[in-house]
Amino acid sequence: MISLNILDYSPIDEGETAAMALKQTTELAQLAERLGFKRFWVAEHHQVSSVAGSTPEMLMMHLAASTETIRIGSGGVMLPHYSAYKVAENFRMLEALYPGRIDLGIGRSRSYRVVNEALNESKTKRLPYEQQLTDLGKYFADDTDNEHRFQSLQAMPVIETAPELWLLGTGQGSAQLAAERGMGYAFAHFAKPSQQTVEVVDVYRREFQPSQFVQVPNVIIAVFAVVAETAEKAEELAKAFDLWLLFIESDSQPPYYPSVETAKKRGFSDSEQEKVERNRQRMLIGTAKQVKEQIEAIAEQCATDEITIIPNISGADNRMDELRLLANAFNLPGK
């Protein structure tokens, strides 16, 4: 049986505000819990004016308090911007307050240059990503025996459980890092779908080394999905998504997620249409039945039973409808 998760960006719909977007994220998480989704993750985006999700740890605290059973996580924390020690303490605090419900998804940073400069302004040097991952493992394991530049240091509070550790990635490099450190691996199909997806996942499984956190290789595949009651409505929503992706890839993005009506009125130039067609390879589009078949095919190819849906479509009601339609199609064990 396939388990479904949600990764939400907190999109700011046209005519609405960031505060409204965060309220809608909360309502979406509560709905996901009622419907039987396994995890609800939130993203870290900076200098993207059409989404409100910039600090996942803060939003996670609110979402965990607003729900009861669903796992709450980051998809992900961009580790190169931060101290591994501070990240460990943030997530230990979350795990202490909501034991057995917290996921720490870690990623690299691909932010705008000005964002990188602002978040790293006082740093004289950057640690290698691999070292930061090693540091995280030390802090979550309370390892004060093995040699380390901060050998005696522990992340507080010291607790009996740990958040689930997931490494986000799109290629063999990240797959190998996750495998070497005994972490779960979340493959971003939505960012880089390719014929090598299965090979990347196989590398992770083949090279996996058990850790005290993860004993067997765990794989999540994350996909953009546009789902509606009819294929025609799904296509309308997909066109608004097409336009949003074009905005994100351009230098002049509006501070909102475009509506279906805006996308219809605007249309696309020939050069934009080429980008749209390329971006369409990153999406699953259609009715719940059609998208279910696509999800099942991906899950079978990658030998995984866990798929993360990114319902990044225009309109809070449409996002909630997508969750209901998928939950029904997959017979999720909702209330």
C-alpha positions as CSV (number, residue, x, y, z in Angstrom):
1,M,0.0,0.0,0.0
2,I,1.4,3.4,-1.0
3,S,1.6,6.1,1.8
4,L,1.0,9.6,0.7
5,N,2.7,12.8,2.1
6,I,2.3,16.5,1.4
7,L,5.0,19.1,0.9
8,D,3.4,22.6,1.1
9,Y,5.1,25.9,0.0
10,S,2.4,28.1,1.5
11,P,1.6,29.8,-1.9
12,I,0.1,33.3,-1.7
13,D,-2.8,33.3,-4.0
14,E,-3.5,36.3,-6.2
15,G,-5.4,38.9,-4.2
16,E,-4.5,37.3,-0.9
17,T,-1.7,37.9,1.8
18,A,1.1,35.9,3.3
19,A,-0.8,35.7,6.6
20,M,-3.8,34.1,4.7
21,A,-1.4,31.7,3.0
22,L,0.0,30.5,6.4
23,K,-3.6,30.1,7.7
24,Q,-4.4,28.0,4.6
25,T,-1.3,25.8,5.2
26,T,-2.5,25.1,8.7
27,E,-6.0,24.1,7.4
28,L,-4.4,22.0,4.7
29,A,-2.3,20.1,7.4
30,Q,-5.4,19.5,9.5
31,L,-7.2,18.2,6.4
32,A,-4.2,16.0,5.5
33,E,-4.3,14.5,9.0
34,R,-8.1,13.8,8.8
35,L,-7.7,12.2,5.4
36,G,-4.9,9.8,6.4
37,F,-1.8,11.3,4.8
38,K,1.4,10.2,6.6
39,R,3.5,13.3,6.7
40,F,3.1,17.0,6.2
41,W,6.3,18.9,5.3
42,V,6.9,22.6,4.7
43,A,9.6,24.3,2.6
44,E,12.3,26.9,3.0
45,H,12.2,29.5,0.3
46,H,13.8,33.0,0.5
47,Q,13.3,35.9,-1.9
48,V,10.3,34.2,-3.5
49,S,7.6,36.7,-3.0
50,S,4.7,34.4,-4.0
51,V,5.2,31.9,-1.2
52,A,5.2,32.4,2.6
53,G,7.2,29.4,3.6
54,S,10.6,30.8,4.7
55,T,11.3,29.4,8.1
56,P,10.2,25.7,8.3
57,E,11.1,25.2,12.0
58,M,8.8,28.0,13.1
59,L,5.9,26.9,10.9
60,M,6.4,23.3,12.0
61,M,6.0,24.3,15.7
62,H,2.7,25.9,14.9
63,L,1.5,23.0,12.7
64,A,2.5,20.3,15.2
65,A,0.5,22.2,17.8
66,S,-2.5,22.5,15.4
67,T,-2.5,18.7,14.7
68,E,-2.4,15.5,16.7
69,T,-1.0,12.5,14.8
70,I,0.4,13.4,11.4
71,R,4.2,13.6,11.1
72,I,5.4,17.2,10.6
73,G,8.6,17.9,8.8
74,S,10.9,20.2,6.8
75,G,11.3,19.8,3.1
76,G,13.8,21.0,3.9
77,V,16.2,23.0,6.0
78,M,18.9,24.4,3.8
79,L,21.8,23.3,6.0
80,P,24.7,25.3,4.4
81,H,23.1,28.5,5.7
82,Y,23.1,27.4,9.4
83,S,25.0,25.9,12.3
84,A,24.4,22.2,12.5
85,Y,24.4,22.6,16.3
86,K,21.6,25.1,16.1
87,V,19.6,23.0,13.7
88,A,20.0,20.0,16.0
89,E,18.7,22.0,19.0
90,N,15.8,23.4,17.0
91,F,14.7,19.9,16.0
92,R,15.4,18.3,19.4
93,M,13.1,20.9,20.9
94,L,10.4,20.0,18.4
95,E,10.9,16.3,19.0
96,A,10.8,16.9,22.8
97,L,7.5,18.6,22.5
98,Y,6.0,16.3,19.9
99,P,7.8,13.0,20.3
100,G,7.6,10.6,17.4
101,R,6.1,13.1,15.0
102,I,9.0,15.2,13.7
103,D,11.0,14.8,10.5
104,L,14.1,16.7,9.7
105,G,14.6,17.0,5.9
106,I,18.0,18.5,5.0
107,G,18.9,20.1,1.7
108,R,21.6,22.2,0.0
109,S,21.0,25.8,-0.7
110,R,20.3,27.1,-4.2
111,S,19.1,30.6,-3.0
112,Y,19.7,33.9,-4.7
113,R,23.2,35.3,-4.2
114,V,21.9,38.1,-2.0
115,V,20.1,35.6,0.2
116,N,23.3,33.5,0.5
117,E,25.3,36.7,1.5
118,A,22.7,37.8,4.0
119,L,22.4,34.5,5.7
120,N,26.1,34.0,5.8
121,E,27.3,37.6,6.4
122,S,29.2,37.0,9.6
123,K,30.8,33.7,8.6
124,T,34.5,33.7,7.8
125,K,34.3,30.3,6.1
126,R,31.8,27.7,5.2
127,L,32.1,24.1,6.4
128,P,31.8,21.4,3.8
129,Y,28.2,20.0,3.5
130,E,29.6,16.6,4.3
131,Q,31.0,17.8,7.6
132,Q,27.8,19.5,8.6
133,L,25.9,16.2,8.0
134,T,28.5,14.4,10.2
135,D,28.0,17.1,12.9
136,L,24.3,16.6,12.9
137,G,24.7,12.8,13.4
138,K,27.1,13.5,16.3
139,Y,24.6,15.8,18.0
140,F,21.5,13.6,17.6
141,A,23.5,10.6,18.8
142,D,24.9,12.4,21.9
143,D,28.3,11.2,20.8
144,T,30.9,12.6,23.2
145,D,33.3,9.7,22.9
146,N,34.6,10.0,19.3
147,E,37.1,12.7,18.4
148,H,35.4,15.9,17.2
149,R,36.3,19.5,17.3
150,F,33.4,20.0,19.8
151,Q,33.7,16.6,21.3
152,S,32.1,17.3,24.7
153,L,29.2,19.4,23.3
154,Q,25.7,18.1,23.4
155,A,22.6,19.4,21.7
156,M,19.8,20.3,24.2
157,P,17.4,19.2,25.4
158,V,18.8,15.7,25.8
159,I,15.8,13.4,25.1
160,E,15.2,9.7,24.5
161,T,13.9,10.0,20.9
162,A,15.2,11.7,17.7
163,P,13.5,13.2,14.7
164,E,13.6,11.1,11.5
165,L,16.5,12.2,9.4
166,W,16.0,12.6,5.6
167,L,18.4,13.9,3.0
168,L,16.8,15.7,0.0
169,G,18.5,15.4,-3.4
170,T,18.3,14.9,-7.1
171,G,21.4,12.8,-8.0
172,Q,23.9,10.2,-7.1
173,G,26.0,12.5,-4.9
174,S,23.1,13.1,-2.5
175,A,22.1,9.5,-2.7
176,Q,25.6,8.4,-1.6
177,L,25.7,10.9,1.2
178,A,22.4,9.7,2.6
179,A,23.5,6.1,2.2
180,E,26.9,6.6,3.9
181,R,25.3,8.4,6.9
182,G,22.3,6.1,7.4
183,M,19.7,8.6,6.6
184,G,16.4,8.4,4.7
185,Y,16.6,9.6,1.1
186,A,13.9,11.9,-0.4
187,F,14.4,12.2,-4.2
188,A,13.1,15.4,-5.7
189,H,11.5,14.0,-8.9
190,F,9.7,17.4,-9.3
191,A,13.0,19.2,-9.6
192,K,14.9,16.8,-11.8
193,P,12.9,14.0,-13.4
194,S,15.1,11.8,-15.5
195,Q,15.8,8.3,-16.8
196,Q,18.4,8.1,-14.0
197,T,15.9,8.3,-11.2
198,V,15.8,4.5,-10.7
199,E,19.6,4.3,-10.9
200,V,20.0,7.0,-8.3
201,V,17.6,5.3,-5.9
202,D,19.5,2.0,-6.5
203,V,22.8,3.6,-5.6
204,Y,21.3,4.7,-2.3
205,R,20.0,1.3,-1.5
206,R,23.1,-0.5,-2.6
207,E,25.5,1.7,-0.6
208,F,23.3,2.2,2.5
209,Q,25.0,1.8,5.9
210,P,22.7,1.3,8.8
211,S,22.8,4.0,11.6
212,Q,21.2,4.2,15.0
213,F,18.6,6.4,13.4
214,V,17.7,4.3,10.3
215,Q,18.4,0.6,10.1
216,V,17.1,-0.1,6.5
217,P,17.1,2.2,3.4
218,N,14.0,4.4,3.2
219,V,13.0,6.2,0.0
220,I,10.5,9.0,-0.6
221,I,9.8,10.3,-4.2
222,A,8.5,13.8,-4.3
223,V,6.3,14.9,-7.2
224,F,4.4,18.0,-8.4
225,A,0.8,16.9,-8.9
226,V,-2.1,18.8,-10.4
227,V,-5.3,17.0,-9.6
228,A,-9.0,18.0,-10.2
229,E,-12.4,16.4,-10.7
230,T,-12.0,16.5,-14.5
231,A,-9.0,16.5,-16.8
232,E,-10.2,19.8,-18.2
233,K,-10.1,21.5,-14.9
234,A,-6.7,19.9,-14.1
235,E,-5.4,21.4,-17.3
236,E,-6.6,24.9,-16.4
237,L,-4.9,24.6,-13.0
238,A,-1.8,23.3,-14.7
239,K,-1.7,26.4,-17.0
240,A,-1.6,28.6,-13.9
241,F,1.1,26.4,-12.5
242,D,3.0,26.8,-15.8
243,L,2.8,30.6,-15.4
244,W,4.0,30.5,-11.8
245,L,7.1,28.5,-12.8
246,L,7.8,30.9,-15.6
247,F,7.6,33.8,-13.0
248,I,10.0,31.9,-10.7
249,E,12.5,31.4,-13.4
250,S,12.4,35.1,-14.5
251,D,13.8,38.2,-12.9
252,S,10.4,39.9,-12.4
253,Q,8.1,37.7,-10.3
254,P,4.8,39.1,-8.9
255,P,4.1,38.7,-5.2
256,Y,1.4,36.2,-5.7
257,Y,0.5,32.8,-7.3
258,P,-1.4,33.6,-10.5
259,S,-5.0,32.6,-10.8
260,V,-6.5,30.4,-13.6
261,E,-8.1,33.6,-15.0
262,T,-4.8,35.4,-15.1
263,A,-3.1,32.5,-16.9
264,K,-5.9,32.4,-19.4
265,K,-5.8,36.1,-20.2
266,R,-2.0,36.2,-20.4
267,G,-1.1,33.2,-22.6
268,F,2.5,32.3,-23.5
269,S,5.0,33.5,-26.1
270,D,6.7,30.9,-28.4
271,S,9.9,30.9,-26.2
272,E,7.8,30.6,-23.0
273,Q,5.9,27.7,-24.5
274,E,9.1,25.8,-24.9
275,K,9.9,26.3,-21.2
276,V,6.3,25.3,-20.4
277,E,6.7,22.0,-22.3
278,R,10.0,21.3,-20.6
279,N,8.5,22.1,-17.1
280,R,5.5,19.8,-17.9
281,Q,7.9,16.9,-17.6
282,R,8.1,17.8,-13.9
283,M,4.4,17.4,-13.2
284,L,1.7,14.7,-12.9
285,I,-1.6,16.2,-14.2
286,G,-5.1,14.8,-14.5
287,T,-8.0,13.3,-12.6
288,A,-7.3,11.4,-9.3
289,K,-7.5,8.2,-11.2
290,Q,-5.0,9.3,-13.9
291,V,-2.5,10.7,-11.4
292,K,-2.9,7.6,-9.2
293,E,-1.8,5.5,-12.1
294,Q,1.3,7.8,-12.7
295,I,2.2,7.7,-9.0
296,E,1.9,3.9,-8.9
297,A,4.2,3.6,-11.9
298,I,6.8,5.8,-10.3
299,A,6.5,3.9,-7.0
300,E,6.9,0.6,-8.8
301,Q,9.9,1.8,-10.8
302,C,11.6,3.1,-7.6
303,A,10.5,0.2,-5.4
304,T,9.1,2.6,-2.8
305,D,5.8,2.7,-1.0
306,E,6.0,6.4,0.0
307,I,5.2,9.3,-2.3
308,T,5.2,13.0,-1.4
309,I,2.7,15.2,-3.3
310,I,3.4,18.9,-3.8
311,P,-0.1,20.4,-4.5
312,N,1.2,23.7,-5.6
313,I,-1.9,24.8,-7.5
314,S,-3.9,28.0,-7.5
315,G,-6.6,28.4,-4.9
316,A,-6.8,27.0,-1.4
317,D,-10.1,25.3,-2.2
318,N,-8.4,23.6,-5.2
319,R,-5.5,22.4,-3.0
320,M,-7.9,20.9,-0.5
321,D,-9.9,19.3,-3.2
322,E,-6.8,17.7,-4.6
323,L,-6.1,16.1,-1.2
324,R,-9.6,14.8,-0.9
325,L,-9.6,13.3,-4.4
326,L,-6.2,11.6,-3.9
327,A,-7.2,10.3,-0.5
328,N,-10.3,8.8,-2.0
329,A,-8.5,7.3,-5.0
330,F,-5.8,5.7,-2.7
331,N,-8.3,4.6,0.0
332,L,-6.3,6.4,2.7
333,P,-7.2,5.4,6.2
334,G,-8.7,8.8,7.1
335,K,-11.3,9.5,9.8
